[in-house]
């Protein structure tokens, strides 16, 4: 293992780089801001690579650990580390940041430096969330990451951006305040420690466990988002610029799900078992109810937003059936959803940049004028409906298998997603891409350019690679997931 | 000599390479380049399959992994091959028919702008289908299963600006997904209870599974597994009520109707159940279910063939009915007869579809058989091969279809499983119906009066030269124009398919049904009759055909042919009169038993209605309207109210303070 503080680099390279981009100032320097942002994004990705190559898959202990005292008076530390559950998200996050910078290259003309900086800073903050081992540090990153996203929606968003941004902010703030109370409670109970792994070992009676679990459920459930606290997401997506939607779907939603694995399940395992029926029910509602809602959307972005919620239902379902297939399937699903939802939003962005409409009814016959785009969009729509050989299949397959093992009927309900996701994805595809050329605007479309081809192509490779050979992804998480499940199976009462 | 395992890999990868080259670099390598690489890929796969066939015949089978896809929860998911007699037979059928279709396509699609794309798709299909049949585990089976569904979707919607085509392909994909839903649950149950998805390991535990009950529901585990798996087969092999997608799939170009929707993909369900015989044999309930579904499909889909006027749709309903026969064979434990019929059917049905395609080219994209007639003069090769195909289809003695269909009927006759009586009636009546609709079509197309070329029958006839051929289904011959025989790339595959359609049954019945070709691959429990009685009375293929001349199925078939001849060539007035007299029945058949309308209203409409309801009422009404914005309004209201107290008048504040002090003092004095 190296002495280079890799995790700190993963966090601070994008943040400091983002500040540098910000320093380029006005739009007169926009080309410089773009180039610099791209360089920072690539550098941010490069520093996360050793985390994977140097990762020891045989241990469930935290790796690449960094500790230094931050606020000694309250025993708050700058404490970082990753295990098999979190490490992949740093890579995913850094990777998506490159895509986002590319995606915003030509499209954003207004306040370029600020736009790029917001994404870079957010990327660093989210790496902080995934690697923080200190409760306060986690909380600070968690809250701080709201600000860039709030600005991205509020500044570069659509006409109704202010409503959406405030709704997003208040919704998530409500959840995180409850989390703050829990963190303080745990600090007291553990005799003055904010170290998350200490909390994992902390014995707690069932009543406080239940309350803590419910507080976490609200905090993380809003982020995921779980039904019924999901209504901020479609609004946020519709108003957000394409890059905002990509990061929101690909990374930000994963923060909530990650919280369940790092906090709810190991800290209050008895409550997690006790209330698993609740989470499972909410997840199944997300899978079925939200799929039907997605089916009837007339706005493409809303449709994909709802489909995201439905896919995240698989994630929370996978966690709370407490078997390795379920949990690993859920994590795989999170990563796959990072690729697929990003790609779906980028595809819609490609269309929106040309026609300035997201209404399905404004399209039809796009394949005639944009054949390359149609091929990519087909691949991603299929991945969204969980076709084997794409990444979308792997996680759903594992979670359904795990669910059938846990209870046949739960598996039965979850598997309906096979039909429903195909219905909403392909019905939309049919109306947008197939058919005769619908109107003059579609007739005048020009196919994707090299830059668009590049980012869609990279994502296509990721989607296929993960679908054909998921082994390297799951190999990293085995030991940590097994340790988590072993830990959760032991009562703390 | 090449290593056998490399050869196994070569079989699916050669068509895949062709698909990738034609798909991604189609512009660069051009039209000719595209068909050369794809035909070459499939030809290599066929040759390799032949070598593997020799090897399997020499007794060398293989079961092993290629690479580990994923390990989770103690289950290893692998990509691997199982090469045995069943696999290699399927490989030969798939690669041979695929090669014929590839060659045929050179002629059939020659004017289509999507030429390269088409070749890429059919090669991709060949790859997927080979992965499906060569799998040694359920995960890969499911992969191939869905991949062929994807290519089918792409090909049905190949002409993507036709509204009917893109409606049909979405429908096909979704109906197949309903089947896959059951299939996935079946795999889930297997993974949960057997702890493996590898065929060999699961079959080894089959006995154990048969004694278990499912947690929660208390059902017999093995029955639940088999029925779930069979639901998958019902989707892919188009059994009632999941058959609705297959007739509509005829919107795709004819070569794929032959390859995918007749010869190979739709038989995947049959193949799968035969492969799973060690499981199905343990559940009589599941077998009865399979039998009844199959028998119903065999007869009732046949009826629909009688009222169709579109040449491709007649053949499509015939395919549905024949798939029903195969399913019946599975239900009575005659798995090898099912697979045997699968093989003979692949040849003669691919032939019939390709011949129909040849007719369609000759007629300049006219598909209505009422507007044809007398084509035998103009298209002799198509005519003769169609006749041979039709004779095979109706099970005329010595033709391939006779051996396979007669074996199935005999097996049903001997079976004692519940539902066998009903099935026997269905399959016997089905023979008559098959003969009737097949020869109705044959006579209307190739004999009788020439109904084409008159001004009223071809409204768009004159325009066809200027327009793009592939894109409008309703062309036709110009007045006075005569159809011509198709080019050699089209007729050569017809001839090459006609040969096995005639002779393959005669040659292979003995080893496949009564020899030990499938020993150790297909399993029949001791309490099931299967083909045992038939084997006892079998004395050579020629003897079986001679005997066949004296049995009921033969006379049923003959009477079907004669009746069709009488009705459509001698007295065309009779069917019209019957149609008028039995209007309700005719309308029931015209509307295909109202399955489509039911699905349209209940499932399609119901889902949209439910979605709208949940969205408008649940999300926008309750959650956003009352909970979220309601909270916001409540906060605003409270703020409004409390603002009223902030009047800024000192005397009001002072007054409030005094009252407050007064209240507190009251409490203070009364505390004790």
Boltz contact constraints between the chains, C-beta under 6 A:
constraints:
  - contact:
      token1: [A, 228]
      token2: [B, 623]
      max_distance: 6.0
  - contact:
      token1: [A, 231]
      token2: [B, 619]
      max_distance: 6.0
  - contact:
      token1: [A, 231]
      token2: [B, 623]
      max_distance: 6.0
  - contact:
      token1: [A, 231]
      token2: [B, 624]
      max_distance: 6.0
  - contact:
      token1: [A, 289]
      token2: [B, 614]
      max_distance: 6.0
  - contact:
      token1: [A, 292]
      token2: [B, 610]
      max_distance: 6.0
  - contact:
      token1: [A, 292]
      token2: [B, 611]
      max_distance: 6.0
  - contact:
      token1: [A, 292]
      token2: [B, 614]
      max_distance: 6.0
  - contact:
      token1: [A, 293]
      token2: [B, 611]
      max_distance: 6.0
  - contact:
      token1: [A, 293]
      token2: [B, 614]
      max_distance: 6.0
  - contact:
      token1: [A, 293]
      token2: [B, 615]
      max_distance: 6.0
  - contact:
      token1: [A, 295]
      token2: [B, 611]
      max_distance: 6.0
  - contact:
      token1: [A, 296]
      token2: [B, 608]
      max_distance: 6.0
  - contact:
      token1: [A, 296]
      token2: [B, 611]
      max_distance: 6.0
  - contact:
      token1: [A, 296]
      token2: [B, 612]
      max_distance: 6.0
  - contact:
      token1: [A, 296]
      token2: [B, 615]
      max_distance: 6.0
  - contact:
      token1: [A, 323]
      token2: [B, 73]
      max_distance: 6.0
  - contact:
      token1: [A, 324]
      token2: [B, 72]
      max_distance: 6.0
  - contact:
      token1: [A, 324]
      token2: [B, 73]
      max_distance: 6.0
  - contact:
      token1: [A, 325]
      token2: [B, 72]
      max_distance: 6.0
  - contact:
      token1: [A, 325]
      token2: [B, 73]
      max_distance: 6.0
  - contact:
      token1: [A, 328]
      token2: [B, 72]
      max_distance: 6.0
  - contact:
      token1: [A, 367]
      token2: [B, 160]
      max_distance: 6.0
  - contact:
      token1: [A, 387]
      token2: [B, 146]
      max_distance: 6.0
  - contact:
      token1: [A, 388]
      token2: [B, 143]
      max_distance: 6.0
  - contact:
      token1: [A, 388]
      token2: [B, 146]
      max_distance: 6.0
  - contact:
      token1: [A, 398]
      token2: [B, 72]
      max_distance: 6.0
  - contact:
      token1: [A, 400]
      token2: [B, 188]
      max_distance: 6.0
  - contact:
      token1: [A, 401]
      token2: [B, 188]
      max_distance: 6.0
  - contact:
      token1: [A, 401]
      token2: [B, 191]
      max_distance: 6.0
  - contact:
      token1: [A, 404]
      token2: [B, 188]
      max_distance: 6.0
  - contact:
      token1: [A, 404]
      token2: [B, 189]
      max_distance: 6.0
  - contact:
      token1: [A, 404]
      token2: [B, 192]
      max_distance: 6.0
  - contact:
      token1: [A, 405]
      token2: [B, 192]
      max_distance: 6.0
  - contact:
      token1: [A, 407]
      token2: [B, 216]
      max_distance: 6.0
  - contact:
      token1: [A, 408]
      token2: [B, 216]
      max_distance: 6.0
  - contact:
      token1: [A, 408]
      token2: [B, 217]
      max_distance: 6.0
  - contact:
      token1: [A, 411]
      token2: [B, 188]
      max_distance: 6.0
  - contact:
      token1: [A, 415]
      token2: [B, 181]
      max_distance: 6.0
  - contact:
      token1: [A, 415]
      token2: [B, 184]
      max_distance: 6.0
  - contact:
      token1: [A, 415]
      token2: [B, 185]
      max_distance: 6.0
  - contact:
      token1: [A, 418]
      token2: [B, 177]
      max_distance: 6.0
  - contact:
      token1: [A, 418]
      token2: [B, 180]
      max_distance: 6.0
  - contact:
      token1: [A, 418]
      token2: [B, 181]
      max_distance: 6.0
  - contact:
      token1: [A, 419]
      token2: [B, 177]
      max_distance: 6.0
  - contact:
      token1: [A, 419]
      token2: [B, 178]
      max_distance: 6.0
  - contact:
      token1: [A, 419]
      token2: [B, 181]
      max_distance: 6.0
  - contact:
      token1: [A, 422]
      token2: [B, 174]
      max_distance: 6.0
  - contact:
      token1: [A, 422]
      token2: [B, 177]
      max_distance: 6.0
  - contact:
      token1: [A, 423]
      token2: [B, 174]
      max_distance: 6.0
  - contact:
      token1: [A, 426]
      token2: [B, 170]
      max_distance: 6.0
  - contact:
      token1: [A, 430]
      token2: [B, 166]
      max_distance: 6.0
  - contact:
      token1: [A, 430]
      token2: [B, 170]
      max_distance: 6.0
  - contact:
      token1: [A, 434]
      token2: [B, 160]
      max_distance: 6.0
  - contact:
      token1: [A, 434]
      token2: [B, 166]
      max_distance: 6.0
  - contact:
      token1: [A, 435]
      token2: [B, 161]
      max_distance: 6.0
  - contact:
      token1: [A, 436]
      token2: [B, 161]
      max_distance: 6.0
  - contact:
      token1: [A, 470]
      token2: [B, 70]
      max_distance: 6.0
  - contact:
      token1: [A, 471]
      token2: [B, 68]
      max_distance: 6.0
  - contact:
      token1: [A, 471]
      token2: [B, 70]
      max_distance: 6.0
  - contact:
      token1: [A, 474]
      token2: [B, 70]
      max_distance: 6.0
  - contact:
      token1: [A, 474]
      token2: [B, 72]
      max_distance: 6.0
